[in-house]
Amino acid sequence: MKDKGIYVANLTPFNKGILDTAAIRAHVEFLIKAGVRGICPAGTTGEFLYLSLSEKKHLFATVIEACAARATVLCCPWETDADSMAELCRFVSDKGADGIFLPPPIYYPFTDDEIIDFYEFARKHSGVPIYCYNIPKYSNNEISISALKVMADRKLIAGIKDSSANEERIAKIVSSFGRTFDVFAGGDHFVMNAKSLGANGFISALGNVYPEPFVALWNTPTEEIQREINMLRDAIKGYGGIPALKYLMLKRSFNFGCRFPFKELDKKQKRDLDAVVEKL
């Protein structure tokens, strides 16, 4: 498997609730200059559930154009209805995305057969490789290893982003699938573990703000860097996740506004988060 390096599941910037195109472009440039190898728009960190179809198209097109083939672009065209998802799959393929990363159907429990059918549908409408995205904490559906095997054998998928942080599962995926199957891990506390288990790439949320330590950690794994990342990750989780990340973007000279239903951090939350950052 080729070393894919660090990718970032990028935040979606808003200005008074409207997509901020200039900020999208500037942020892509910032990430590429920091050594990030791939950009993943409209995923969990990108608030995909709260973006309209037209907004996703604009976001995808902007990121693809801004990357200009200098970094890999994996778009998330997930939608609640089949027609819209098919439309987005075709759109990103035509626009020049390098691939698609796609969570399974969410909320209701689905069988392996239903999940396989979901990815087969996406494959029929996509002209680029598909990476399934296992995030059971939020999707309510684990993509089983047996379902993965069926999809890999049928060439429905090219790999997986697995955010379960389950060491046994990721080790089994790495050992069970061929060298042509890409395994990305997620969960910022899990970078060192992921690489030691054989994952060939990592997709980060905190890397939006601090890409440099993630690139350094992937290239030369050290417990000290992972420990600092963990401290910052824990603080962000305690102060709202995405709103906390967007507040920290100000420290990198980006104004990434929040959008309903998210709220910006209050003054105390900002002070508390600042205190954590200053210690690192």
C-alpha positions in Angstrom: 0.0 0.0 0.0 1.3 3.5 -0.8 1.8 5.9 2.1 -1.0 8.4 1.7 0.1 10.6 4.6 -2.1 13.1 6.4 -5.4 14.3 5.0 -7.7 16.8 6.6 -11.4 16.6 6.9 -11.8 20.3 6.3 -14.1 22.6 8.2 -16.7 24.6 6.2 -16.3 28.3 6.7 -19.4 30.6 6.9 -19.8 34.4 6.8 -23.1 35.3 8.4 -24.4 31.8 7.5 -23.3 31.9 3.9 -20.4 29.8 2.5 -17.2 31.8 2.5 -15.5 31.0 -0.8 -12.4 33.1 -0.2 -11.9 31.4 3.2 -12.3 28.0 1.6 -9.6 28.8 -1.0 -7.2 30.3 1.5 -7.6 27.4 3.9 -6.8 24.9 1.2 -3.6 26.8 0.4 -2.7 26.9 4.1 -3.1 23.1 4.4 -1.1 22.3 1.3 1.8 24.5 2.3 1.8 22.7 5.7 2.4 19.4 3.9 -1.1 18.0 4.0 -1.5 15.4 1.3 -5.3 15.4 0.9 -8.4 17.5 1.5 -11.8 15.9 2.4 -14.7 18.4 2.1 -18.2 18.1 3.5 -17.5 15.2 5.9 -18.4 15.0 9.6 -16.1 18.0 10.4 -17.5 19.8 7.4 -21.1 19.7 8.6 -22.4 17.8 5.6 -25.8 17.2 7.2 -26.4 20.9 7.3 -25.4 21.8 3.8 -27.8 22.0 0.9 -27.2 20.2 -2.4 -26.2 23.5 -4.1 -23.8 24.4 -1.3 -22.1 21.1 -1.5 -21.6 21.5 -5.2 -20.1 25.0 -4.6 -17.9 23.7 -1.8 -16.6 20.7 -3.8 -15.9 22.8 -7.0 -14.1 25.4 -5.0 -11.9 22.9 -3.1 -11.1 20.9 -6.3 -10.1 24.1 -8.2 -8.1 25.5 -5.3 -6.1 22.2 -4.9 -5.3 22.3 -8.6 -4.0 18.7 -8.4 -1.5 19.6 -5.7 -3.3 17.5 -3.1 -5.8 14.6 -3.3 -9.4 15.6 -3.0 -11.9 13.1 -1.5 -15.5 14.5 -1.5 -18.4 13.3 0.6 -21.5 13.3 -1.6 -23.7 11.7 1.1 -27.4 12.7 0.9 -30.6 11.4 2.5 -32.3 10.8 -0.9 -30.9 8.6 -3.6 -31.4 11.0 -6.5 -29.5 13.8 -4.8 -26.6 11.5 -3.8 -26.4 10.2 -7.4 -26.3 13.7 -8.7 -23.5 14.7 -6.3 -21.5 11.5 -7.2 -21.7 12.4 -10.8 -20.9 16.1 -10.1 -17.7 15.4 -8.2 -16.6 12.9 -10.7 -17.1 15.4 -13.6 -15.4 18.2 -11.6 -12.2 16.2 -11.1 -12.3 14.8 -7.6 -9.8 12.1 -6.9 -12.3 10.0 -5.0 -15.3 9.9 -2.8 -15.6 9.0 0.9 -19.0 8.0 2.0 -20.6 7.1 5.3 -23.2 4.3 5.3 -26.9 5.0 5.5 -27.5 6.5 9.0 -29.9 6.7 11.9 -31.9 3.5 11.3 -30.1 0.1 11.7 -29.4 -1.5 8.3 -28.3 -5.0 7.4 -25.0 -5.8 5.6 -27.0 -6.4 2.4 -28.6 -3.0 2.6 -25.2 -1.3 3.3 -23.6 -3.2 0.4 -26.5 -2.1 -1.9 -26.0 1.5 -0.8 -22.4 1.5 -1.9 -23.2 -0.4 -5.1 -25.7 2.4 -5.9 -22.9 5.0 -5.3 -20.5 3.0 -7.5 -23.0 3.0 -10.4 -23.1 6.8 -10.3 -19.4 7.6 -9.7 -16.5 7.8 -12.0 -13.9 7.9 -9.3 -12.8 5.5 -6.5 -15.1 5.2 -3.4 -13.9 4.9 0.1 -16.4 3.8 2.6 -16.4 5.7 5.9 -17.0 3.7 9.1 -18.1 6.0 11.9 -20.6 4.0 14.0 -20.7 6.5 16.8 -22.6 8.9 14.6 -24.0 6.7 11.8 -25.5 4.1 14.1 -24.2 1.4 11.6 -20.9 -0.4 11.7 -19.6 -1.5 8.3 -18.8 -5.1 9.1 -15.6 -6.7 7.9 -17.7 -9.3 6.0 -19.5 -6.5 4.2 -16.1 -4.9 3.4 -14.9 -8.1 1.9 -17.9 -8.4 -0.4 -17.5 -4.8 -1.5 -13.8 -5.1 -2.1 -14.2 -8.4 -4.0 -16.8 -6.8 -6.2 -14.6 -3.7 -6.6 -17.3 -1.4 -5.2 -14.8 0.3 -3.0 -11.1 1.2 -3.1 -10.6 1.5 0.6 -12.0 2.7 3.9 -11.8 5.5 6.3 -12.3 3.9 9.7 -13.0 6.2 12.7 -13.8 3.5 15.1 -10.4 3.7 16.8 -10.7 -0.1 17.3 -7.2 -1.5 17.2 -8.3 -5.1 16.6 -10.6 -4.1 13.8 -8.1 -1.9 12.0 -5.3 -4.5 12.3 -7.7 -7.1 10.8 -8.7 -4.8 7.9 -5.0 -4.1 7.2 -4.1 -7.8 7.3 -7.1 -9.1 5.5 -7.2 -6.9 2.4 -4.7 -6.7 -0.4 -2.0 -4.1 -1.0 -4.3 -2.2 -3.4 -6.9 -1.5 -0.6 -6.3 1.8 1.2 -6.9 2.1 4.9 -7.3 5.6 6.4 -7.9 5.9 10.1 -9.6 8.8 11.9 -9.8 10.0 15.5 -7.0 12.4 16.3 -5.9 10.6 19.4 -5.2 7.5 17.2 -2.5 8.7 14.8 0.5 6.8 16.2 -1.6 3.7 16.8 -3.0 3.8 13.2 0.4 4.0 11.7 1.8 1.2 13.8 -1.2 -1.0 12.9 -0.4 -0.5 9.2 -2.9 2.1 8.1 -1.4 3.9 5.1 -3.1 7.3 5.7 -4.9 9.4 8.4 -7.7 11.8 8.1 -7.7 14.5 10.8 -10.1 17.1 12.1 -7.8 19.0 14.4 -5.4 19.2 11.5 -7.6 22.0 10.1 -6.0 24.3 12.7 -2.7 22.6 13.4 -1.7 20.6 10.4 2.1 20.8 11.2 2.2 18.5 14.2 0.1 15.9 12.4 2.4 15.9 9.4 5.4 15.6 11.7 3.8 12.9 13.8 3.0 10.8 10.8 6.5 11.2 9.3 8.3 10.6 12.6 5.9 9.2 15.3 6.7 10.5 18.8 4.7 10.1 21.9 5.3 13.7 23.0 3.5 15.1 19.9 0.7 12.6 20.2 0.3 13.5 23.9 0.0 17.2 23.1 -2.5 16.5 20.3 -4.6 14.4 22.8 -4.7 17.3 25.3 -5.9 19.7 22.7 -8.4 17.2 21.3 -9.9 16.6 24.8 -10.2 20.3 25.3 -12.0 20.8 22.0 -14.4 18.0 22.7 -15.2 19.6 26.0 -16.1 22.9 24.3 -18.3 22.0 21.5 -16.2 20.3 18.9 -16.8 22.2 15.6 -17.4 25.6 17.3 -14.2 25.1 19.3 -12.2 24.3 16.1 -13.6 27.3 14.4 -12.7 29.5 17.3 -9.1 28.2 17.2 -9.0 29.0 13.5 -8.8 32.6 14.5 -5.3 31.9 15.9 -4.3 30.9 12.4 -5.8 34.1 10.9 -9.0 32.5 9.6 -12.5 33.6 10.5 -14.6 30.5 10.1 -18.1 31.5 11.4 -20.5 29.1 12.9 -23.9 28.3 11.4 -27.2 27.2 13.0 -27.6 25.0 14.9 -24.0 25.5 16.1 -23.2 28.5 18.3 -20.0 30.3 18.8 -18.2 29.7 22.1 -19.0 32.1 25.0 -16.3 34.2 26.6 -15.6 31.7 29.4 -15.3 28.8 27.0 -12.9 30.9 24.9 -10.7 31.8 28.0 -10.6 28.1 29.1 -9.7 26.9 25.7 -7.0 29.6 25.3 -5.5 28.4 28.6 -5.1 24.9 27.3 -3.6 26.1 24.0 -1.1 28.3 25.8 0.3 25.4 27.8 1.2 23.4 24.6 
